[in-house]
Amino acid sequence: MGRYLLRRAGASLVVLFLAAVVVFAGVRALPGDPALALAGEERDPESLAAIRAKYGLDEPILVQFWNWLTLALQGDFGESIRTGIDVTDILLSKLPITIELSVLSVLVAVVLGIPAGVLAAVKKDTWIDHTSSGIALFGLSIPNFWLGLMLILGLAIYFPIFPASGYVSPLEDPIGNLMRMVLPAFVLGTAFTAVVMRQMRSAMVESLTADYIRTARSKGLGEFTVVASHAMRNSLITVTTVVGLQLGALISGAVVTEQIFVIPGFGKLIVDAVFQRDFPVIQGAIIVTTAGYILVNFVVDIVYSLLNPRIRITGAAT
């Protein structure tokens, strides 16, 4: 088990380093010179040279990368080119918002997807199964931006139940925060709900045909006990993996939803930074997002190894 965890940790560090290389090179490949954007109308050679020297843009690309990487490892992502605010402070103010949205989306997916998947598997090949599968396909197919606009139109304008946009901290107004997060969490969790439902149904169908389920039924156990205590418990192993992986994806994939509902999270921050050519903010936000995704995957691997003894045995053997 220890060797397995060390191997996974090493692989995660390698992925994070490669991601840092790709992010740094990709940001530098963006069209436009940030020095020209910062200089504004004062585009004389002296001003441009001073700006490039201040932000290290006049140094070789490898030197820039090394300086940025050494500081990033210490938690220092530099200052925003546009605002002059420390990038780490900006990220720390935006990250909890996106995490809250992602967690609420996962909660929506788990609450709706798991019961629907169990019911579809128990009622396999009936109208309930077909209806659940159709709804899941609809959830996977519908674009987030369209669903978000329709929900705003229906539940914020025609029937003003929820606010149309904006964000308020849960520390200031818990009820107001929840009211503003319901619609974006539902939009972001729609496709995820469909994924959870399909995975849960597939795992449950396989479990319900296994030998240990027939043994449990032959012992006279009730159908509810067989489904809830035996089949569902084993099926949740697969769903746990999917939920963990999708949580990492949600943290990095909330750009459209945050833009529609004007939520000042990571997604909106990255979009604004790209348009403003704010290299330090772009690099810091993407690296933190990548690190969060890798961390979630690593935790999922640990949880999965604890739930599945075969992985623990394999990890110990190797």
C-alpha positions as CSV (number, residue, x, y, z in Angstrom):
1,M,0.0,0.0,0.0
2,G,2.8,2.4,0.9
3,R,4.6,1.8,-2.4
4,Y,1.4,2.3,-4.3
5,L,0.8,5.6,-2.7
6,L,4.4,6.7,-3.3
7,R,4.2,5.7,-6.9
8,R,1.0,7.7,-7.3
9,A,2.4,10.7,-5.6
10,G,5.5,10.6,-7.8
11,A,3.3,10.4,-10.9
12,S,1.3,13.3,-9.7
13,L,4.3,15.5,-9.3
14,V,5.5,14.6,-12.8
15,V,2.1,15.5,-14.2
16,L,2.1,18.8,-12.3
17,F,5.6,19.7,-13.6
18,L,4.6,19.0,-17.2
19,A,1.5,21.0,-16.7
20,A,3.6,23.9,-15.5
21,V,5.7,23.7,-18.7
22,V,2.7,23.6,-21.0
23,V,0.9,26.4,-19.2
24,F,4.0,28.7,-19.2
25,A,4.7,28.0,-22.9
26,G,1.0,28.3,-23.9
27,V,0.6,31.6,-22.1
28,R,3.7,33.0,-23.8
29,A,2.3,31.8,-27.2
30,L,-0.8,34.0,-26.8
31,P,-1.0,36.8,-29.5
32,G,-0.1,40.3,-28.3
33,D,2.6,41.9,-26.3
34,P,1.7,42.5,-22.7
35,A,4.2,45.3,-22.5
36,L,2.4,47.2,-25.3
37,A,-0.9,46.7,-23.5
38,L,0.5,48.0,-20.3
39,A,2.2,51.0,-21.9
40,G,-1.1,52.3,-23.3
41,E,-0.4,55.5,-25.2
42,E,3.1,55.8,-23.8
43,R,4.7,53.4,-26.2
44,D,8.1,55.0,-26.5
45,P,11.1,52.6,-26.3
46,E,12.1,53.7,-22.8
47,S,8.7,52.9,-21.3
48,L,8.5,49.6,-23.1
49,A,12.0,48.6,-21.9
50,A,11.2,49.6,-18.3
51,I,8.0,47.5,-18.3
52,R,9.8,44.5,-19.7
53,A,12.5,44.8,-17.1
54,K,10.0,45.2,-14.3
55,Y,8.1,42.0,-15.2
56,G,11.2,40.0,-16.5
57,L,9.9,40.0,-20.0
58,D,13.3,40.9,-21.4
59,E,15.0,37.8,-20.1
60,P,15.3,34.5,-22.0
61,I,12.3,32.2,-21.9
62,L,14.1,29.5,-19.9
63,V,15.2,32.1,-17.3
64,Q,11.6,33.4,-17.1
65,F,10.3,29.9,-16.5
66,W,12.9,29.0,-13.9
67,N,12.3,32.3,-11.9
68,W,8.5,31.8,-12.1
69,L,8.7,28.1,-11.1
70,T,10.9,28.7,-8.1
71,L,8.7,31.4,-6.8
72,A,5.5,29.4,-7.6
73,L,6.8,26.5,-5.5
74,Q,6.9,29.0,-2.6
75,G,3.4,30.0,-3.2
76,D,4.4,33.3,-4.9
77,F,2.8,33.7,-8.3
78,G,3.8,37.4,-8.7
79,E,1.6,40.4,-9.1
80,S,-1.2,41.0,-11.5
81,I,0.0,43.1,-14.4
82,R,-3.3,44.9,-14.6
83,T,-4.1,45.6,-10.9
84,G,-0.7,45.2,-9.1
85,I,-2.4,43.0,-6.5
86,D,-0.6,39.8,-5.4
87,V,-1.8,36.9,-7.5
88,T,-1.9,34.5,-4.6
89,D,-4.4,36.9,-2.8
90,I,-6.5,37.0,-5.9
91,L,-6.6,33.2,-6.2
92,L,-7.4,32.7,-2.5
93,S,-10.4,35.1,-2.8
94,K,-11.7,33.3,-5.9
95,L,-11.0,29.7,-5.2
96,P,-13.6,29.2,-2.4
97,I,-16.3,30.5,-4.7
98,T,-15.6,27.9,-7.4
99,I,-15.1,25.1,-4.8
100,E,-18.5,25.9,-3.3
101,L,-20.2,25.9,-6.8
102,S,-18.5,22.6,-7.6
103,V,-19.4,20.9,-4.3
104,L,-23.0,22.0,-4.7
105,S,-23.1,20.6,-8.2
106,V,-21.7,17.3,-7.0
107,L,-24.4,17.2,-4.3
108,V,-27.0,17.8,-7.0
109,A,-25.6,15.0,-9.1
110,V,-25.3,12.5,-6.2
111,V,-28.8,13.3,-4.8
112,L,-30.5,12.9,-8.2
113,G,-28.2,10.5,-10.0
114,I,-27.7,7.7,-7.5
115,P,-31.4,7.0,-6.7
116,A,-32.3,7.3,-10.4
117,G,-29.5,4.8,-11.3
118,V,-30.6,2.3,-8.6
119,L,-34.2,2.6,-9.7
120,A,-33.4,2.1,-13.3
121,A,-31.3,-1.0,-12.6
122,V,-33.9,-2.5,-10.3
123,K,-36.6,-1.8,-12.9
124,K,-34.4,-2.8,-15.9
125,D,-36.1,-2.8,-19.3
126,T,-39.3,-1.2,-18.0
127,W,-40.7,2.2,-18.8
128,I,-38.9,3.5,-15.7
129,D,-35.6,2.4,-17.0
130,H,-36.2,3.8,-20.5
131,T,-37.5,7.1,-19.1
132,S,-34.5,7.5,-16.8
133,S,-32.1,6.7,-19.7
134,G,-33.9,9.2,-21.9
135,I,-33.6,11.9,-19.3
136,A,-29.9,11.1,-18.8
137,L,-29.3,11.4,-22.5
138,F,-31.1,14.8,-22.5
139,G,-29.0,16.0,-19.6
140,L,-25.8,15.0,-21.4
141,S,-26.8,16.7,-24.6
142,I,-28.2,20.0,-23.5
143,P,-25.7,22.9,-23.5
144,N,-24.9,24.5,-20.2
145,F,-25.3,28.0,-21.5
146,W,-28.7,27.3,-23.0
147,L,-30.0,25.7,-19.9
148,G,-28.6,28.5,-17.8
149,L,-30.4,31.1,-19.9
150,M,-33.6,29.2,-19.8
151,L,-33.5,28.9,-16.1
152,I,-32.8,32.6,-15.7
153,L,-35.7,33.4,-18.0
154,G,-38.1,31.1,-16.3
155,L,-37.2,31.1,-12.6
156,A,-35.7,34.6,-12.2
157,I,-37.6,36.8,-14.7
158,Y,-41.1,35.2,-15.4
159,F,-41.3,33.6,-12.0
160,P,-38.9,35.6,-9.7
161,I,-38.0,32.8,-7.3
162,F,-34.3,33.0,-7.5
163,P,-31.9,35.9,-8.3
164,A,-30.8,36.0,-11.9
165,S,-27.1,36.5,-11.2
166,G,-24.5,37.7,-8.7
167,Y,-22.8,36.3,-5.6
168,V,-22.9,37.0,-1.9
169,S,-20.6,35.3,0.6
170,P,-22.2,32.7,2.8
171,L,-20.5,34.4,5.8
172,E,-22.5,37.5,5.1
173,D,-25.8,36.1,4.1
174,P,-26.1,32.3,4.1
175,I,-29.7,32.3,2.7
176,G,-28.9,34.8,0.0
177,N,-25.8,32.8,-1.0
178,L,-27.8,29.6,-1.3
179,M,-30.5,31.3,-3.3
180,R,-27.9,32.6,-5.8
181,M,-26.1,29.3,-6.1
182,V,-29.1,27.0,-6.7
183,L,-29.5,27.7,-10.4
184,P,-25.8,27.6,-11.4
185,A,-25.3,24.5,-9.3
186,F,-28.2,22.8,-11.0
187,V,-26.9,23.9,-14.5
188,L,-23.4,22.7,-13.8
189,G,-24.6,19.5,-12.2
190,T,-27.0,18.5,-14.9
191,A,-24.6,16.6,-17.2
192,F,-22.8,15.3,-14.1
193,T,-26.1,13.9,-12.8
194,A,-26.6,12.0,-16.1
195,V,-23.1,10.5,-15.8
196,V,-23.7,9.4,-12.2
197,M,-27.0,7.9,-13.1
198,R,-25.6,5.9,-16.0
199,Q,-22.6,4.7,-14.1
200,M,-24.8,3.7,-11.1
201,R,-27.2,1.8,-13.3
202,S,-24.5,0.0,-15.1
203,A,-22.8,-1.0,-11.8
204,M,-26.1,-2.0,-10.2
205,V,-27.1,-4.2,-13.2
206,E,-23.8,-6.0,-13.0
207,S,-24.1,-6.4,-9.2
208,L,-27.6,-7.7,-9.3
209,T,-26.6,-10.6,-11.5
210,A,-23.6,-11.6,-9.3
211,D,-23.4,-14.8,-7.4
212,Y,-23.3,-13.1,-3.9
213,I,-26.7,-11.5,-4.7
214,R,-28.2,-14.8,-5.6
215,T,-26.8,-16.2,-2.4
216,A,-28.3,-13.4,-0.3
217,R,-31.7,-14.0,-1.9
218,S,-31.5,-17.7,-1.3
219,K,-30.9,-17.0,2.4
220,G,-34.3,-15.3,2.5
221,L,-33.2,-11.7,2.7
222,G,-35.7,-9.1,1.7
223,E,-35.3,-7.4,-1.7
224,F,-34.7,-4.0,-0.1
225,T,-31.9,-5.4,2.1
226,V,-30.3,-7.2,-1.0
227,V,-30.4,-4.0,-3.1
228,A,-29.4,-1.5,-0.4
229,S,-26.9,-3.5,1.7
230,H,-25.3,-5.7,-0.9
231,A,-25.7,-4.5,-4.5
232,M,-25.7,-0.8,-3.9
233,R,-22.8,-0.9,-1.5
234,N,-20.5,-2.5,-4.0
235,S,-21.8,-0.4,-6.9
236,L,-20.8,2.8,-5.0
237,I,-17.2,1.9,-5.5
238,T,-17.4,2.8,-9.2
239,V,-19.5,5.9,-8.6
240,T,-17.1,7.1,-5.9
241,T,-14.3,7.2,-8.6
242,V,-16.5,9.0,-11.1
243,V,-17.6,11.6,-8.5
244,G,-14.0,12.3,-7.5
245,L,-12.9,12.7,-11.1
246,Q,-15.8,14.9,-12.0
247,L,-15.3,17.1,-9.0
248,G,-11.8,18.0,-10.4
249,A,-13.3,18.6,-13.8
250,L,-16.0,20.8,-12.3
251,I,-13.5,23.0,-10.6
252,S,-11.7,23.6,-13.9
253,G,-14.8,23.6,-16.1
254,A,-17.2,26.2,-14.5
255,V,-16.1,28.9,-16.9
256,V,-19.4,29.2,-18.9
257,T,-21.6,28.8,-15.9
258,E,-19.8,31.5,-14.0
259,Q,-19.9,33.8,-16.9
260,I,-23.7,33.4,-17.4
261,F,-24.5,33.9,-13.7
262,V,-21.8,36.5,-13.1
263,I,-20.2,34.5,-10.4
264,P,-16.7,35.9,-9.5
265,G,-15.0,32.5,-9.4
266,F,-12.0,30.9,-11.1
267,G,-13.7,30.5,-14.5
268,K,-14.5,34.2,-14.8
269,L,-11.1,35.1,-13.5
270,I,-9.3,33.1,-16.1
271,V,-11.5,34.5,-19.0
272,D,-10.9,38.1,-17.8
273,A,-7.2,37.5,-17.4
274,V,-6.9,36.1,-21.0
275,F,-8.6,39.1,-22.5
276,Q,-6.4,41.4,-20.5
277,R,-3.1,39.5,-21.2
278,D,-2.5,39.2,-17.5
279,F,0.1,36.5,-17.6
280,P,0.7,36.0,-13.9
281,V,-3.0,35.6,-13.1
282,I,-3.5,33.2,-16.0
283,Q,-0.5,31.0,-15.0
284,G,-1.4,31.0,-11.3
285,A,-5.0,30.2,-11.9
286,I,-4.4,27.4,-14.3
287,I,-1.6,25.9,-12.1
288,V,-3.8,26.0,-9.0
289,T,-6.6,24.4,-11.0
290,T,-4.4,21.7,-12.3
291,A,-3.0,21.0,-8.8
292,G,-6.5,20.8,-7.5
293,Y,-7.5,18.3,-10.2
294,I,-4.4,16.2,-9.5
295,L,-5.0,16.3,-5.8
296,V,-8.6,15.2,-6.2
297,N,-7.5,12.3,-8.4
298,F,-4.9,11.3,-5.9
299,V,-7.4,11.3,-3.1
300,V,-9.8,9.3,-5.3
301,D,-7.0,6.7,-5.8
302,I,-6.5,6.4,-2.1
303,V,-10.3,6.1,-1.4
304,Y,-10.7,3.5,-4.2
305,S,-7.8,1.5,-2.9
306,L,-9.4,1.5,0.6
307,L,-12.7,0.4,-0.9
308,N,-11.2,-2.2,-3.2
309,P,-8.9,-4.7,-1.4
310,R,-7.5,-5.9,-4.7
311,I,-5.8,-2.6,-5.3
312,R,-4.2,-2.7,-1.9
313,I,-2.9,-6.1,-2.5
314,T,-1.5,-5.2,-5.9
315,G,0.1,-2.1,-4.6
316,A,1.7,-3.9,-1.8
317,A,2.9,-6.7,-4.1
318,T,4.6,-4.3,-6.5
